[in-house]
Amino acid sequence: MALAKSFYFTHHAGQMAVASSIEARAGEKVVRVGFSNSYRGSADDAPILRVVGDQFFKQSFELKIKGDLIPESAVESIIGELQGIFARHGAGAALSAKAVFKPTKDFHTARHTLFSAEQNLEIDKVVPVGASVKTKLGRGGSYED
């Protein structure tokens, strides 16, 4: 990945029209590496400010609430109060909620005894199990995502 990033940034330096991916070829093997306009934030702003200043970055934050840790009887009231607080401060659009139907902590182990392989494949279409693909880098090389 480091080589792909180095090539990508070197090749597109000074250009306004930038491709979203590059291809690496070794004989008949082709690997496509995509680069999206998606960035994680950083809790430490000093390195960013040192390199690019604050022209393209600003302080922000996200609050996360673990809804499954709130007693069911209090959920509706808490959400209503939060909506009221944000509305009073003219920030209603900043508040969003997403309902998530997620497995319990015991599901991953239990699924293998409770469901057949066919059922697990059907479940996986709706709630995929986390997985990663790794490729071997050259002869005797290490594995990387």
C-alpha positions in Angstrom: 0.0 0.0 0.0 2.9 2.3 0.8 4.2 2.0 -2.8 0.8 2.7 -4.3 0.3 5.8 -2.2 3.8 7.1 -3.0 3.1 6.6 -6.8 -0.4 8.1 -6.5 0.8 11.3 -4.8 3.9 11.6 -7.0 2.0 11.1 -10.2 -0.8 13.5 -9.4 1.3 16.2 -7.8 0.2 19.6 -9.1 -2.8 18.3 -11.0 -6.4 19.4 -10.5 -8.0 16.3 -12.2 -7.0 13.3 -10.1 -8.0 9.7 -10.8 -9.7 7.8 -8.1 -7.6 4.7 -8.5 -4.4 3.3 -10.0 -3.5 -0.2 -11.3 -0.4 -2.1 -10.4 0.7 -4.8 -12.8 3.1 -7.7 -12.4 2.9 -9.9 -15.5 -0.7 -11.0 -15.8 -1.6 -10.0 -12.2 -3.4 -6.7 -11.8 -4.3 -5.0 -8.6 -6.4 -1.9 -8.4 -5.9 0.5 -5.5 -8.7 3.0 -5.0 -8.4 6.3 -3.2 -11.6 7.9 -1.9 -12.4 11.3 -0.6 -12.9 9.9 2.9 -10.7 10.8 5.8 -10.7 9.9 9.5 -10.1 12.7 11.9 -7.3 13.0 14.3 -7.3 13.8 18.0 -3.9 15.4 17.7 -4.1 18.5 15.5 -0.4 19.5 15.9 1.0 17.3 13.0 -1.7 18.5 10.6 -1.4 22.2 11.5 2.4 21.9 11.1 2.1 20.5 7.6 -1.0 22.3 6.1 -2.2 24.8 8.6 -5.9 25.2 9.3 -7.1 26.1 5.9 -8.6 22.7 5.1 -9.2 21.4 8.6 -11.5 22.5 11.5 -12.2 21.3 14.9 -15.3 19.0 15.1 -16.6 16.3 17.3 -19.1 13.5 17.4 -21.0 12.2 20.4 -21.8 8.5 20.6 -24.5 7.1 22.8 -24.7 3.3 23.4 -28.5 3.0 23.2 -28.5 -0.6 24.4 -27.1 0.6 27.8 -30.1 2.9 28.4 -33.1 1.4 30.1 -35.9 0.9 27.6 -38.3 2.9 29.7 -36.0 6.0 29.4 -35.1 5.9 25.7 -38.0 7.9 24.4 -37.7 10.6 27.1 -33.9 11.0 26.6 -34.2 11.3 22.8 -37.0 13.9 23.2 -34.9 15.9 25.6 -31.9 15.8 23.4 -34.0 17.0 20.4 -35.3 19.8 22.5 -31.9 20.9 23.6 -30.5 21.0 20.1 -33.6 22.8 18.7 -33.3 25.5 21.4 -29.7 26.2 20.3 -30.6 26.2 16.6 -28.7 23.1 16.0 -31.4 20.6 15.2 -29.8 19.5 12.0 -26.6 18.5 13.9 -28.4 15.8 15.8 -29.1 12.5 14.1 -30.0 9.1 15.3 -29.7 5.8 13.5 -31.5 2.7 14.7 -29.3 -0.4 14.6 -30.5 -4.0 14.9 -27.3 -5.7 16.0 -26.5 -9.2 17.3 -25.9 -9.8 21.0 -22.4 -10.6 22.2 -23.2 -14.3 22.3 -24.4 -14.5 18.7 -21.0 -15.1 17.0 -20.3 -18.3 19.0 -23.9 -19.5 19.2 -24.6 -19.2 15.5 -22.6 -22.2 14.7 -24.6 -24.5 17.0 -28.0 -22.9 16.4 -28.0 -22.6 12.6 -27.0 -24.7 9.6 -24.3 -23.6 7.2 -27.1 -22.6 4.7 -28.8 -20.5 7.4 -25.5 -18.8 8.4 -24.9 -17.9 4.7 -28.4 -16.3 4.6 -27.7 -14.4 7.8 -24.4 -13.3 6.4 -26.2 -11.6 3.5 -27.9 -9.4 6.0 -25.3 -9.1 8.7 -21.9 -10.0 7.3 -19.3 -11.4 9.6 -16.1 -9.2 9.7 -13.4 -10.5 7.5 -10.3 -9.3 5.7 -8.4 -10.4 2.6 -4.6 -10.5 2.6 -2.2 -11.0 -0.3 1.3 -12.2 -0.2 3.9 -9.7 -1.2 6.4 -11.3 -3.5 8.5 -14.3 -2.8 8.8 -15.1 0.9 7.3 -11.7 1.6 5.0 -10.9 4.5 1.2 -10.7 4.4 -0.6 -7.4 4.2 -4.2 -6.3 4.0 
